[in-house]
Amino acid sequence: MIWLLIFAMGAAVFINRYAFLEPRLPLRLTANARQFLGFAVPGMLTAICGPIVFLQEHRLAVSLLNPYLLGAGVVAVLVLVTRSVLLSVLASMLVFLALRSGLS
């Protein structure tokens, strides 16, 4: 039963992706739908990263001792300054690891 569910979910995801990637299918999105879908990735990343950054041990942790919050702040500032996502993420990871090892 579990294998059937796994294959059914895989088929549903494949059909969903295939419908938009196959150029011979007549399915096209409107400009408004494409613009709306442009906000899906940042919204999903915020929903995933928000609790990790702001919650520690199921409590709100907004302080200068929170290495997750400081790392997120560093990456936000570096992305705005350098416009290089890779450089910003790597630098913020180094800041996070330095803070994390210094607090332990």
URMO-V46811 format. One record per residue. RES is the residue in one small letter. SS is DSSP state (a for helix, b for strand, c for the rest). PHI is phi in degrees with one decimal (999 if undefined). Layout:
RES	SS	PHI
RES	SS	PHI
This chain:
m	c	999
i	a	-66.1
w	a	-63.4
l	a	-61.6
l	a	-64.8
i	a	-62.7
f	a	-67.5
a	a	-64.8
m	a	-67.2
g	a	-62.4
a	a	-66.0
a	a	-62.6
v	a	-67.4
f	a	-62.4
i	a	-63.2
n	a	-62.3
r	a	-70.1
y	a	-62.1
a	a	-61.5
f	a	-93.5
l	a	-95.7
e	c	-78.3
p	c	-69.7
r	c	-81.7
l	c	-79.4
p	c	-80.7
l	c	-83.8
r	c	-132.0
l	c	-92.4
t	c	-75.7
a	a	-63.7
n	a	-65.9
a	a	-66.9
r	a	-64.4
q	a	-65.5
f	a	-63.7
l	a	-68.9
g	c	-64.7
f	c	-90.6
a	a	-68.0
v	a	-66.7
p	a	-61.8
g	a	-66.2
m	a	-68.3
l	a	-64.7
t	a	-64.8
a	a	-65.9
i	a	-78.5
c	a	-82.8
g	a	-54.9
p	a	-63.7
i	a	-67.3
v	a	-74.9
f	a	-96.9
l	b	-118.4
q	b	-130.1
e	c	54.8
h	c	61.8
r	b	-133.4
l	b	-65.7
a	c	-125.1
v	c	-111.9
s	c	-151.0
l	c	-75.2
l	c	-92.5
n	c	-88.0
p	a	-65.8
y	a	-66.2
l	a	-67.5
l	a	-66.7
g	a	-63.0
a	a	-66.5
g	a	-64.8
v	a	-63.6
v	a	-65.9
a	a	-64.6
v	a	-67.1
l	a	-65.8
v	a	-65.4
l	a	-66.7
v	a	-81.7
t	a	-91.7
r	c	61.7
s	c	-115.3
v	a	-66.8
l	a	-61.8
l	a	-61.1
s	a	-65.3
v	a	-65.6
l	a	-64.0
a	a	-65.2
s	a	-69.0
m	a	-65.4
l	a	-64.0
v	a	-62.8
f	a	-60.6
l	a	-65.5
a	a	-65.1
l	a	-67.4
r	a	-64.9
s	a	-73.7
g	a	-73.5
l	a	-87.0
s	c	-79.2
